[in-house]
């Protein structure tokens, strides 16, 4: 059994285990959540699932159309577990099984745990159901061929979370010491289990100790207990270059992992976490981040450093975190810079330690994209190529990995192009090239809360000379993540993927799509007329939520606010509920971020069919007769938005710019192309405005007639 226990501040990613032919495989095969009332929602869990290999077995004899379904079975509880991933279908949809060994990543996101009362016994169990169906060739009926239940158990405890003190125990071990060192660790929780690695030994009483097969011990107990963590001289046999050691003590019923720092002091009394640093920067492209070294010395000490390196001064205190920064590469010539940083005693200038530093400055390219962040395809960001050489140009290989909507199936592209220089400089925009490569949603009816992954872009760049065939300068730029659209306003990495973040008009029965770029696991709070309805933990990445106002019993005059809270501020989107209109037709379109936007059109509409005939005149019995050769038909839909807010104008313009849209009806989806040429953006005489928007219908066949 692979058992995973998660608490609100842990995140675990499991690796798929060895496949067993003709069997299900889950990793983990059970999830247990310990939730303490009043604490944040647990982080999402990413696991793996393998569907039972059923093709070619006796179970499918006489069967056709083998399909599977995966969904969360909820009975009598609020919706606490939200599923997404490669194999998730929901309770009504199914996917075909076309090959053995189907497997994929599954993400479990938790919400509304604050609505659950304190649990008893085995807690609350939510079952993830996996079912394989087949259609009988003889009867045509659907038959269940195999099923498997994946349990998710949630224990809800009172609002007193586990107490662990100290939060980060540390040892300072002097080489040559013969006596064991002790650091007490106090734990207070209803029930706890701690895994202690072999480097430490647990001492004390009031708990149970069992030896682990892989080494180390597991300590179990209840209530408040103090464990003596003992460190022996065997620590000196460990590789000291990895100092400080970070050892995870996993508290099954608690909130955190516990780092344990073990510092080994050399004979000089100086401790350095690292003795070598390497910096690299592309000139005009990247700026090296500050690197840190943990140090310890009982007295005052100073550094002798090269002119291109700075060190944050350190007071004489335990476990100093020193920052080492190099000059911006733009102010330096390309080349490799090497130097030794000498650490000396401030009182007697005794040399205590040496840190080797290498700084590699490369090239003449300016890249405007954030390091480690996301770039956006429609931004007017320019890549600048320059050179100090005469008669040079650049060969560029653009490598793109884009991902299909909903399945995340990757597809790789590679394009080569040349960049000639004019006056030793040239500018190009690669964002719009990437935008054309990125996948688009297959239809307007399928919905997934995590629709697609950012495109991954790399550039292999070679500077060459027209006059000197031996001259080359190579650059490699990897892992530029592109999201479709324009840069949004970000709060701690999160922001709306919407052109229009202003208040929007809705009606009691309408719905909208809320598209968000999510980082660092923020929380979404839903308010109705200022009253908090629910709090939802958001999964990282590109998230698309379908907002259905009927779910919250919306009525005329209500104001809904969807607020996302981050450590750098909150941002929100408001929806104002208008009365139902003359009619109700929802049009969904692909917006600038390649995601769905929706607007309910509450006004009247007209359908106009334009017929174009082509024929020829023939003589029959000496009389001219018209013979019809072919007929072409164009269907146009003109529909009125109904009254909307002036703040909805950006959404209307987004719709008119869209390359495709759809009228989504209960049993039909009609594909549209917006062809509106002009709109009156603002009418100063009207508090509310309305538009007639024109579309051309892309028919599925020539003879199709519309009567909706």
N, C-alpha and C positions, 0 to 999 in steps of 0.2 A: 504493500500500500504506500502511495505517495501522499502524505498529509501536509497540507499547508495551513498554517494559522497566521492570520493577518490582523493587525490592529490599526487604528486610524492614522498613524504616521509612517507606516511601512508600505513599501511597494515591492512586490515579488514578481519576477518574470521567470517562468518555469521553462525548461528545455524539454522538447518532445523526447519521450523515452523510446526504447527499442520496440519496433512494431511486432505484434503477435499476429500471425496470419489467422484469418477467420475469427478475429475477436475485436471488441471495442478497445480503445486505449485512450485514457484521459491522464493528463499530467497538469495539475494535481488531480487525483480522483475523488477528492472531497475538499470542501472549503469550509473553514470555521472562522467566523468573525466574532471577536469580543468587542462589543460596543458599550461605551459608558455614556449615559445620558448627559447631554449638554456639551459633548465634545464634537469636533468636526466629523464629517462623513469619512469613512475609510477610503484610502486611495484605490483606484481600480486595480483589478488583478488580471494579468494577461496569462493565459494558459493555452494548452494545445489539446486538440481532439482528433481522434481517428475514427471514422465510420467503419463499422463491422464489414469485413470483406465477405459479401454475400453472393456476388456474381459467381456463377460456375458451381454453386453448391446445390444439393437436393432441395433446399428451401425454395428455390426460384423455378423449379420444374413446373411447367404449365402456367408461368406468370409472364406478363409483359409490363412495360413501363414501370421499372423499379425506381422508386423515389424515396427521399427521406425528408423528415421535418424535425426541426429543433425549436423549442420554445420553453418559456418559464411557466411552470404551473403554480398559480397563486390561488389560494382558497382562504377567504376570510381575513386577509391581510391587505394593507396598502401596498402599492407597487414599490417594492424595496430594491429589487434587483433588475437592472436593465442590461440586456444582452446585445452584443454586436460582434461581428466577425465574419470570417470567410464562410462558415457553415450555418450561420443563424438564418432561419427562415421566418420565424413567427408562428403563431398558432394556426394560421389558415393557409399559408403558402407552402409549397414543396419544391424541392430541387431534384433533378434526375440523378441517378447513380449510373454513370457510364463506364466506370473503371474501378478496379479494386484499389485499395490503399488510399482512399480519399481522406485527406487530413487538412487541418487549417488552424489558424490562430483564433481564439475566442477571448473576448474582453468582458469582464464582469464589473459593472459600475453600480455603486450603491447610493441609494437616496431614501429619504423619508424614514430613516431608522429612528429619528427623534419622535415619530408617531407611535412607536411600539412601546407597550408597557414593559416593566421589568419582567424578565423571563424566569422560568423555573424549569427544573428537569433538563430535557434536551434542547431547550430554547425553541426558536422558530425555525422551521425547515421549509426552504423553498426548493422545489425540485426542477431541475433542468431536464426536460424530457427529450429523448432522442428516439425517433420511431422510423422504421423502414417499412414502406408499403409496396404492394404489388397488385396488378390488375389480373384477375383470373381470366385466362383465355376462353374458358368454357362458359362462365356465367357473366363475365364483364364486371363483377363486383370487386371492390377494393378490400384487400386482406392485409392485416398486419403480419409481417414476416419476422421482425425482430424489434426489440426495444431495449432501452437502457436508461436508467434514471441517474442523474448526476446531482447529489445532494449539496445544498448550500445551507449550512446551519448558522444562525445568528443568535448569540447569547447577549442579552441586554442586561447590564448591571446598573445599579444606582450611580448617581453622578460623582461618586468618589473614585477617581481614577487611581491606578497603581502609583505608589510613591517609591522612587528609587533615588538613593542618596549615597555617595555623590553621583551626579549625572555622568561624570567622566573621570573615573579613578585614574591616578597616575603614580608611577614608580620612577624614582631616580636611582639607578644602580651604578655604583662605582666599581670598575674592574678591580678584582682582587678581594672583594668583599666575600666573607665566608658565612655570614649569618643570613638566615631567611628574612625577607622583608614582608610586612603585613600591611594591607590596606583594608579596613572594614567596609563592607557594602551592605546597606540596609534596604530591605524590600518590604513593602506593605501592600498586599493585594489579596483578594479572596482566595485565589489559588494561583500558584506560579511554578514554572519549570524553567530552569536556567541551564544552558549548555556552556560548560567551562572547558576551554581547550587545554591540552596537555601542558602548555607552558606555565599554567597556574594550577594551584591545588586549593580546594575549598576546605577551610577549617571551621570549627565551631560545633554547635549542637542545635537541636530543634528542627532538623530537616533530614530528608532521606538522600543518600548518595548512591548512584549506580554508575558503573564504568561503561563507557561507550566503546563499541567494537573498533571504531576508527581512532580511538585514543581520546583522552580527556574524560570528563565526568558530567553527568546530568544530576542536578540538585533540585529536589521537589519539596514544596512546603505550602503552608497556608498562613495567612495573617502577617503580622510584622515580625521579621526575622533578620538577624545580622549574620552575614557570612564573612569570614576572614579570608581574603584573597592572599595566598602565600606565593612568594616568588623566591626561587632558589638560584644557586650559582650556575646551574645549567643554562641560564639565559645567555651566558657569555659564549656559548657554542653556536648561537644563532647568528645569521648574517646581519651585522649591524648596519649595513648600508640602507636597510629598509626602515630605519628608525624614523619617527616613533611608530611602534607597532599599534595597529588598530585592531582590536579583538572584539568581535561582536558577541555579546552575551544576550541571547534571545529570550525575552520574557514572554511566555505564551499567553499569559493573561494580562499583559501590560501594554504600555504605549510606545515603547521605544527599544531600539538596540543601544547597547552601552559601549562606547569606545573606551578602551583601556590603553593608556599611553605608557610605554616602557622606554625610558631613556637610559642609554648606556654611556657613561662618561669615560673618556679616554684618560690616560695618566696625567695629561696636562690639566685635567679638570674641565676641559671644553667639550661640550656636546654640539655636533652639527648633524642635522637630519640628512643633508646632502653635501657632497664635496665637489660636485661638478654641476654646471648649468649650461644649457645650450639654448640660444635664441636664433630664430630665423625670421626674416621678413622680406617680402617682395617690395622693392622700392616703388612707392606710389600705390601699393595694393593693400598691404597689411601692416599693422602695428603690433609688435610683440606685446603680449600681456605680461604684467608683472608676475614674477615667480617668487615663491616664498620658501623660506627655510626656517625650521624650528631650531632654536639654539638654547643652550644653557651654559652659564659660567657664573661662579659665585662673586666675581669682582667686575670692575668696569673694563670694557674692551672697546677697541676702535677698529676701523677698516682702512686699508690702503687700496684704493680702487682706480681703474683707468678713467680717463675723462669722458668716455661715452657710457659710463655705468654709474648709477646712483643707488645708494642703500639708505633705507629709512633708518634713522638713528634708533638704537635699542637701549632702553634702560636695563640696569642689572637686575633682572627679575626672572622668576621661573618660566621656562617655556616661551621665550620671546618668538613672535612671528615676524621675521624680517622680510621686507619687500625689496627685491632687486629689479631695477628697471633700466632698460637701455634707451638711448636716444631714438627718436623717430627716424626710420630709414630714409625718409625724404631729405633729411639734412646730412646724409652720409653718402660717400661714394660706394658703388658696389664693391664687394670684396669680403674676405673672411677676417674678422678681428678676433684675436686671442689675447688673454691676459690672465694673470693670477691675482685673485683678491686675497690679501694677507690680513689675517686677524691677529691683532696684537693686544697685549695687556696694557691698559692705559697708564699704569703707574711705572712700570719698568721696561716697557717696549718689548717684552718677551713675546716671541712669535708663538701663537697658540694653535693656529690651523691655517690651511690654504684651501681656497675654493677656485677651481679652474673654470673659466668662463669663455665660451665661444659664441660669437655673434656673426651670423652669415647674412649679409645684405645682398639681395639679388635684384637686378634689373631696372626696367624703365616702363612699367605699365601701371596705370591708375585704375583700380577697380572700385566702383562706388557702392558695392554691396556689403551689408553688415556681416562681420565675421561671426559665425555661429548662429546667426539669425536667419530671417526669411526675407528674400527679395520678392518684388511684385512685378509682374510682366509688363503692366501698362505704365509704370513709372518712367519718366523721362530721364533715366539714369544712363550716363554715357561712359563707356569704357574707352579710356584714352591710351593710345599707343604713341610712344615717342622714342627717340634714339639720339645718342651723342655722335653716332657714326654717320657718314655720308652714304647716300645711295643704298639704303637698307629698306627692307619690307618685312612683313610678318606673315608666316604660315600659321593658320589657326585651325585646330581640330576641335569642334564643339561636340562633346559627348553628352547625350541626354538620356536619362532614364525616366520615363513617364509611366503613370499607373492608371489602370482602367478604373472607372467608377465602380464603387461598391465591392468589386472583387479584389482590388489592389494588385491585379496581375501586371507585372512589369513589362515594358517594351522599350528596347534600346534603339537609339538612333545615333548616327555619327555623320557629321558634315564637315567638309574641309573647304576653307575659303582663304583668300589672300587679302591682306590689308596693306595697300601701298601708302607711303607717307608723303605728305605735302609740307614742305618746310619742316621736315623731321617730326611731323605730328599728324595723327589721324584719330577720328572719333567714330565709334559705332555703338548702336543700341542692340544688345542681344536679347533683351527682355521680350520684345515683340516677336522675335524669331521663336523663342521658347513658347510664347503664347499660342502660336499656330501649331506647335507640335503636341501640346497637351491634349489629353483625352477630353471628350465631352460626355455629358450624361446620355445614356442610351434612349431614355424616354422620360416622360413627365409624370408617370404614375408610380414608378418604383421609388421608394424612399428609404434612406439609411442615415442614421444620425452622424456617421463618419463617412461622408461620400467619397473622398479621394485623398490621396497623399500628395504632398508637394513634389514637383519634379526635381530630380537631382541632376545638377549640371556640373560638368568638368570641362576645363579648357587646357589643351596641350598647345603651347605657343612656342614658336621658334622664330627668332630674329635671324634673317639672312641678308647677305649682301649681293647686290647685282655685280659688283666689280671684284669681289674676293670670294670665291667659292668655298674657301676653307673657314670663313668666319660664320659662326653660329652662336647663338645665346638662347638657351632653352628655359622655359618656365612651365611649371605644372600647377594648375589651380583646381582644387577638388572641392566637392561638397558645397556648392552654392545651391540652396534650396529656393525654388521659385514657386510662388502661389499666384494664380491668375488674378488680375485686377490691379487696383491702385492701392498704395500704402494707406492703411487705416490709422487712426489715432490709437496708440497702444498704451495699455496700462499693465506694467509688469509682464509684457509679452502677449497680453490678450487684447482683443478688440473686435469690433463688428466688421464682418465682411459684407458690408452693405454700402451702396452709394448714398442711400438716404437713411440717416440715423435720427431724423426728426420725428415728431409724433405722426401717427398714421391713422386714417379712418378705417373702422371696421364696423360690422353689424353683429347682432347676437349669434348668428349662425355662420359667420365667415371664419376663415382661417388664414394664417400667414406663415411665412418661413422666417425663422430667426437664425441667421448664419453668423458664426463666431469663430475666430481664431483663438484657441485656448492654449495657455501655457501655465505651468506651475499649479495646476489643479485648483482653480478658483471655485466659488460657489455661486449658483444662480438663485436669486430670490425673486419670487413672483408675488406682486402686490396687487390687490384689488381695492381701489378707492383708498389707498394708503394702508390697508390692512394686509399683513403678511399671510399668504396662503400656504406656501411650501418653500422648502430649500432643497436644491438639487446639486449634487456634486457633478462637475463636468469632466469629461474625458479629454485628455490632451490631444491637440491636433485641430483639424478643420471639422467643425461640428455644425450640423444643420438640424434645427429643431422645428417640428411642425407645431405651430401654436393654434390650437382649436379653442375658440372662445365659448363654444357651447359647453365644453367640459366644466367651465367655472360658472355656469348659469348667468352668462352675461346678459345685461339688459341695457336699454337706452340710457345714456348718461354715465355709464360706468367708465372708469379709466383704469386700465391695466398697465402696470410697469414691470418690465423684466430687467432686473438689476443684477449686474455681475460685480462681485466684490473681489478686489485684489489688494495686495499690500501697498500698491502705489496709487490707490484711489478706486472709486467705483464709476461704472458707466452703465447707462440704461437706455431702453427703448420704450416709448409709450404708445399705447393703442387706445384710441377714443371710440367708444361704441355709439354709433348713429342708429336711428330707427331703420328697420328693413325698408328697402326701396321698392320701386315698381316691379322689378324683376331681380333675379339673382343668378349671375353667371360668373364663375371664377376663371380668370385667365392666368396661367402660369407661364413665366418666361425664363430663359437662361440669361442671368444677369452678367455683369462685367467680371464677376469672380467665378464664372461657369457653374454657379449654383442657382437653385430655384428661388424666384420671387413670385409672389402671388398678389392679385388684386381682385376683389369682388366688384363686378360691374352691375350696378343696380338700376341702370336706366334701360330705355328701350333699344331695340336693335333692328336692323334690316339686313336681309340677305339678297344679294343681287347677282344673278347669273348672266354673264355676257357670252353670247354665242357667236362664233365666227365660222361662216360657211365658205367653202371653196368649191367651185364647180366649173363646168365648161359648157359651152353652147354647141349643140350638135344639130344637124339637119335630119329631120325625120319626115318623110313624105313631103319634101320640099318646104318644110316648116321648121323654123328654129325652135329647138327644145333645150331647156336647161337640165343638165345632168349634175347632180350633187356628188362631189367626189369625197369630201371629208368634212368633219365638223370639229371645231375646237371650242372648249368651254372654259371660262374663267369664273370662279366663284369669289365674291368679295363680301366680307362681313363688316358692317359699320355698326358700332355699339357704343352706347353712352355710358360713361363711368358712373353716372349719378353724382350727387353732391359729394365732393371731397374737400379736404383741408388744403389750404395753400401750401402747407408743408409737405403735401403729397406730390408736388410738382416734380421734384427730382426722380420720384418713382415712375411717373408718367414718361419722363424723358428717357429713363433707363429702358422702359418697355419699348418705346419707339426706336431706340438704338439697337434693340435686340435682334439677332439674326434669326431666331426662331422662338415660337411661343406655342401654346396649346390652350384650347378651350376644354376644360376638364368637366365632363358630364358624368352622371352616376354610372352609366353603362357604355360610355363612349368617350374617346379622346380625339378631338379634331385639331390637326396640326395647322398652325397659322404662321404667316410671315407678316410682321408689321410693315405697312407701307405708308403710314401717315407722313406727310411732308411738312406740315406746319401745325403748331399749336400756339394758343395764346397763353404765354407762361403766367402772366398776372393780369387780372382785371381789377383795377383799383376801386371800382364801384361795387364789387361783390365781396361779401364776407366768405361765402362759399363759392366754389367753382365746379364746373363739370365740362367734360370733353367728349366729343365724338371721335373715336379712334377707328381707323380703317385698317383692315387686314385682308390679305389674300389667303384663301384656303388651299393648302396642298392636299389634293384629293388622293385617296388610296387607289382609286380606279376612275377612268374617264366618265363613266356613266353614273357616278355616285351623286345622290341628291340629298340635301340637308333640310330637315324640317323640325329642328329642335326649337 
